[in-house]
Amino acid sequence: MVTQSLFHEAQAGEAGLPPLPAGDADVAAGADAPQRRLKIERETHKLEKRLCRQVGQAIVDFNMIGEGDRVMVCVSGGKDSYGLLDILLKLQARAPVRFELIAVNLDQKQPGFPADVLPRYLSGIGVPFRIETQDTYSIVKKVIPEGKTLCSLCSRLRRGILYRVADEIGATRIALGHHRDDMLQTFFLNMFHGGKLKGMPPKLVSDDGGHVVIRPLAYVAEKDLTRWAVHRQFPIIPCTLCGSQDNLQRQQVGEMLRDWERRHPGRIESMFTALQNVVPSHLMDRSRFNFQDLRATGVADPEGDRGFDPPDLPAPSQPVLSMLGGD
């Protein structure tokens, strides 16, 4: 099975590492340069193994890629999609089964977009690719009033074009570069602004029913992708269409999560784990759990609610105790 093989190969790590980028090489200079260089290489090797392991595990857990699949990897020029393509190439090289990768970029004709960067990079690493040119920038700027969020319309236009391209190239999977932090942000955005407990799934069927969309970076932390992008020296292309909007709700939620993590290390990991441990009987959605027909059975349920017991919560930290007036 391709996914299981990918996972085990990823755990084994990679024998060779790419050369240190200029920034890391400078750090390694000095009297103890060999020791520093060794430490940098060791940390980079650990990072690479973690990224491959997490992507491989996501592929296994959600059966993302199968034998003979043709995977269309959407590459925007940002760190996440570069990292996605890079790790999938490593897994493809190790897997004893066959699947194809083809990189696709949508050139939305943003002013100043460096159209030569991605073709040069993709040609340099020997990846089949297609650059699809569609002027969605003008459409979005014309339709959306100044100061309003452009994301919704831009996303719909981009999605339709990518689905068409997937059909044209015969792709059986569409791989997107959303990571763990994106998925948590989406969950809170839907809860705060949409009134739904709804996140960003690691695998889904498109609205038109014609495509399987996968997110192999589902288990990967954004900070690791940032470190990997610096190490690999990806030619990052900034997004001036949506990245220039300073007050996007997603940015605000992202800062909220980062602040929580700074003040309470491990909270993001705990929240992400919660997305995989849903208990419908302890929520209030009547379409997901039959509350109306609930009756006492006289049979103990080890997973049931202890109605009069306080919930089991971890002990508060010392700063919290002090704030509450405790010793």
WOURSUL-V93937 format. One record per residue. N is the residue number from 1. RES is the residue in three letters. SS is DSSP state (h for helix, s for strand, l for the rest). BURIAL is b if it has 9 or more other C-alpha atoms within 8 Angstrom, else e. Layout:
n: [N/N]
res: [RES/RES]
ss: [SS/SS]
burial: [BURIAL/BURIAL]
//
This chain:
n: [1/2/3/4/5/6/7/8/9/10/11/12/13/14/15/16/17/18/19/20/21/22/23/24/25/26/27/28/29/30/31/32/33/34/35/36/37/38/39/40/41/42/43/44/45/46/47/48/49/50/51/52/53/54/55/56/57/58/59/60/61/62/63/64/65/66/67/68/69/70/71/72/73/74/75/76/77/78/79/80/81/82/83/84/85/86/87/88/89/90/91/92/93/94/95/96/97/98/99/100/101/102/103/104/105/106/107/108/109/110/111/112/113/114/115/116/117/118/119/120/121/122/123/124/125/126/127/128/129/130/131/132/133/134/135/136/137/138/139/140/141/142/143/144/145/146/147/148/149/150/151/152/153/154/155/156/157/158/159/160/161/162/163/164/165/166/167/168/169/170/171/172/173/174/175/176/177/178/179/180/181/182/183/184/185/186/187/188/189/190/191/192/193/194/195/196/197/198/199/200/201/202/203/204/205/206/207/208/209/210/211/212/213/214/215/216/217/218/219/220/221/222/223/224/225/226/227/228/229/230/231/232/233/234/235/236/237/238/239/240/241/242/243/244/245/246/247/248/249/250/251/252/253/254/255/256/257/258/259/260/261/262/263/264/265/266/267/268/269/270/271/272/273/274/275/276/277/278/279/280/281/282/283/284/285/286/287/288/289/290/291/292/293/294/295/296/297/298/299/300/301/302/303/304/305/306/307/308/309/310/311/312/313/314/315/316/317/318/319/320/321/322/323/324/325/326/327]
res: [MET/VAL/THR/GLN/SER/LEU/PHE/HIS/GLU/ALA/GLN/ALA/GLY/GLU/ALA/GLY/LEU/PRO/PRO/LEU/PRO/ALA/GLY/ASP/ALA/ASP/VAL/ALA/ALA/GLY/ALA/ASP/ALA/PRO/GLN/ARG/ARG/LEU/LYS/ILE/GLU/ARG/GLU/THR/HIS/LYS/LEU/GLU/LYS/ARG/LEU/CYS/ARG/GLN/VAL/GLY/GLN/ALA/ILE/VAL/ASP/PHE/ASN/MET/ILE/GLY/GLU/GLY/ASP/ARG/VAL/MET/VAL/CYS/VAL/SER/GLY/GLY/LYS/ASP/SER/TYR/GLY/LEU/LEU/ASP/ILE/LEU/LEU/LYS/LEU/GLN/ALA/ARG/ALA/PRO/VAL/ARG/PHE/GLU/LEU/ILE/ALA/VAL/ASN/LEU/ASP/GLN/LYS/GLN/PRO/GLY/PHE/PRO/ALA/ASP/VAL/LEU/PRO/ARG/TYR/LEU/SER/GLY/ILE/GLY/VAL/PRO/PHE/ARG/ILE/GLU/THR/GLN/ASP/THR/TYR/SER/ILE/VAL/LYS/LYS/VAL/ILE/PRO/GLU/GLY/LYS/THR/LEU/CYS/SER/LEU/CYS/SER/ARG/LEU/ARG/ARG/GLY/ILE/LEU/TYR/ARG/VAL/ALA/ASP/GLU/ILE/GLY/ALA/THR/ARG/ILE/ALA/LEU/GLY/HIS/HIS/ARG/ASP/ASP/MET/LEU/GLN/THR/PHE/PHE/LEU/ASN/MET/PHE/HIS/GLY/GLY/LYS/LEU/LYS/GLY/MET/PRO/PRO/LYS/LEU/VAL/SER/ASP/ASP/GLY/GLY/HIS/VAL/VAL/ILE/ARG/PRO/LEU/ALA/TYR/VAL/ALA/GLU/LYS/ASP/LEU/THR/ARG/TRP/ALA/VAL/HIS/ARG/GLN/PHE/PRO/ILE/ILE/PRO/CYS/THR/LEU/CYS/GLY/SER/GLN/ASP/ASN/LEU/GLN/ARG/GLN/GLN/VAL/GLY/GLU/MET/LEU/ARG/ASP/TRP/GLU/ARG/ARG/HIS/PRO/GLY/ARG/ILE/GLU/SER/MET/PHE/THR/ALA/LEU/GLN/ASN/VAL/VAL/PRO/SER/HIS/LEU/MET/ASP/ARG/SER/ARG/PHE/ASN/PHE/GLN/ASP/LEU/ARG/ALA/THR/GLY/VAL/ALA/ASP/PRO/GLU/GLY/ASP/ARG/GLY/PHE/ASP/PRO/PRO/ASP/LEU/PRO/ALA/PRO/SER/GLN/PRO/VAL/LEU/SER/MET/LEU/GLY/GLY/ASP]
ss: [l/h/h/h/h/h/h/h/h/h/h/h/l/l/l/l/l/l/l/l/l/h/h/h/h/h/h/h/l/l/l/l/h/h/h/h/h/h/h/h/h/h/h/h/h/h/h/h/h/h/h/h/h/h/h/h/h/h/h/h/h/l/l/l/l/l/l/l/l/s/s/s/s/s/l/l/l/l/h/h/h/h/h/h/h/h/h/h/h/h/h/h/h/h/l/l/l/l/l/s/s/s/s/s/s/s/s/l/l/l/l/l/l/l/h/h/h/h/h/h/h/h/h/h/h/l/l/l/s/s/s/s/s/l/l/h/h/h/h/h/h/h/h/l/l/l/l/l/l/l/h/h/h/h/h/h/h/h/h/h/h/h/h/h/h/h/h/h/h/l/l/l/s/s/s/l/l/l/l/h/h/h/h/h/h/h/h/h/h/h/h/h/h/h/l/l/l/l/l/l/l/l/s/s/s/l/l/l/l/l/l/s/s/s/l/l/l/l/l/l/l/h/h/h/h/h/h/h/h/h/h/h/l/l/l/l/l/l/l/l/l/l/l/l/l/l/l/l/h/h/h/h/h/h/h/h/h/h/h/h/h/h/h/l/l/l/h/h/h/h/h/h/h/h/l/l/l/l/l/h/h/h/l/l/l/l/l/l/l/l/l/l/l/l/l/l/l/l/l/l/l/l/l/l/l/l/l/l/l/l/l/l/l/l/l/l/l/h/h/h/h/h/h/l/l/l/l]
burial: [e/b/b/b/b/b/b/b/b/b/b/e/b/e/e/e/e/e/e/b/b/e/e/b/b/e/e/b/b/e/e/e/b/e/e/b/b/e/e/b/b/e/e/b/b/e/b/b/b/e/b/b/b/b/b/b/b/b/b/b/e/e/b/b/b/b/b/e/b/b/b/b/b/b/b/b/b/b/b/b/b/b/b/b/b/e/b/e/b/b/b/b/e/b/b/e/e/b/b/e/b/b/b/b/b/b/b/b/b/b/e/e/e/e/e/e/e/b/b/e/b/b/b/e/e/e/b/b/b/e/b/e/e/e/b/b/b/e/e/b/b/e/e/b/e/e/e/e/b/b/e/e/e/b/e/e/b/b/e/e/e/b/b/e/e/b/e/e/e/e/b/b/b/b/b/b/b/b/b/b/b/b/b/b/b/b/b/b/b/b/b/e/e/e/e/e/e/e/b/b/e/b/b/e/b/b/e/e/e/e/b/b/b/b/b/b/b/b/b/b/b/b/e/b/b/b/e/b/b/e/b/e/e/e/e/e/b/e/e/e/b/b/e/e/e/e/e/e/e/b/b/b/b/b/e/e/b/e/e/b/b/e/e/e/e/e/b/b/e/e/b/b/e/e/e/e/e/e/e/b/e/e/e/e/e/e/e/e/e/e/e/e/e/e/e/e/e/e/e/e/e/e/e/e/e/e/e/e/e/e/e/e/e/e/e/e/e/e/e/e/b/b/e/e/e/e/e]
//
